[in-house]
């Protein structure tokens, strides 16, 4: 039994239904309904995957007209190929586990049902984004996941920091989305359609791509497809927290931890990577042209490399357990963009999938720590949790090793190796490769620091001292994710690259000779992982932190560098000083314009009026007064009577309008009835 | 019952809900919401008469409604700005409190 493209809408429909019910009910059973809906969507996604695997190279589509406009119609559609199906399976599987975890994590929250309503709404929007065969449908769902993210970051909106973080996330991603919207409009104008695949008419099919890459812009010499691709990439930069719009993602950690795990680590932030992978034919259409100033993918690769390195650097100096993981997410998303940019979108999606599992695992592990330690998130205040939270520690360690890329056994190693291999083979420049290799060391370093500070040594606060392991509803998802974080890597090893071949729609061959195809590069990166872990262990593991106030060994060695990193390289201040300041300046300019220029004009006209009025008055008082006085007394009396009806209460007016309306309807219908 | 009747029934139900909201709520924002609902009822009527009317000219109904939605968005922005201004002035969004335009 398989699911065809025509029935793909069932996958997002289940969580959407729960969200709709949850909007009207505050019953705690919504949580269970949400979990079952996600599990149901998971089953449906597996059926869709089975359908997609029957013919991986085909793009099964189902298009329909949304509404007619003039002679044409605005068309939307669903698309079923291995990319869509694998992403759906990942989102629903991780989603089910995180929903289950939330049962325990949010147990005491008084807005329990609202939380699950929002989560289901998010899941529905995310799944809609994945199955879209139209950039317009994708954009609609794209904005809906943005809304869900806003609602969930600000879930504890009574905390001013959470409300501010929600606003910041919404506005920052909006900047990128403006680019996406412009790219969408331009594409619809130039390509004549927004459907991805449409029997040769779609924008990702050869005819349109050739037309788009064939035109160059007069102003800058870019190919048309490059310009549109870069605008679409703007959306991905905003959503996936890429430099320079990464500032919202770390702040988004103000939301509840399951939200950070689901939205800001595993699924929504990966939507940018998914978008670029989805429109990959468009992004790479300019690759055949030699005489253009820049290829779209080159920009993607460099943005990814900068983000990967910067995120890893900043993560080394953060003290909040969730902030470390957030910057790690920024860095890993940079890796994925880098892979897309250097031309290996299958490696990017492989890393996306493995990252979704181990990063969700790490975030849920952090959530388990935070829940056990009574909402203490500062790693300097934690410590010694290894013996107190045994399951959490074991699973967190698996996640940490997967993220660091510990060789052979863990999924993160294979997917990261694929990216490094692709970066090595890129003919344009080797700079992204060097940035990625530096980030490998830093990743291993900050993760060993995080684990050493959180789990080893002795507890440095009352909360950490009295931590107890959480209930099974929270630990079982951790164990399942940990198992996946190991096993998933074997879907895409160089010896049997099933995942990459399926995504690309090719046949797959097992060849163990290729297992070590990375060669020297692979051993170099293993060495780098080892040195990163060793360095982290030497600095933080051998001499364990004794008190919460003790100095960080790196801060003592290089105080100014670490202060800058802890301050996130000052991007927030920079944006406040430039963009924020510019905004203030424009506002005050508008204020001045309003006050002096327009206000001055109004005042001048007023003065003219006053002057003519005084002339009039002179004439009136002398010549016309008597008769008018009498008349105006009469009018004043009537006015006084009428002013009684002006109660100033808007409801009163509304009521009169409503009654008059009903009377009008009655009179009209009676007289019409009489006429007939 | 024809599709036109169904649409008209839905729109009149929506209109009545909006009217009740606008009349019965004391929170100005909710009154504004009620008014928006009534406006949308009118939009549904536009679409219904265009779609099921005697000779649907291409797109005219849709275009009409798109304009109407755009105007409604502008109106909502002005309305919310007014509410914020009133709130700043008297620290309340109760409609009954805003009576200083009394004659």
Interface residues (C-beta under 8 A of the other chain):
Chain A: X67 X68 X69 X70 X71 X642 X643 X644 X645 X646 X647 X648 X649 X650 X651 X654 X655 X658
Chain B: X19 X22 X23 X26 X31 X58 X59 X62 X95 X96 X98 X99 X100 X101 X102 X103
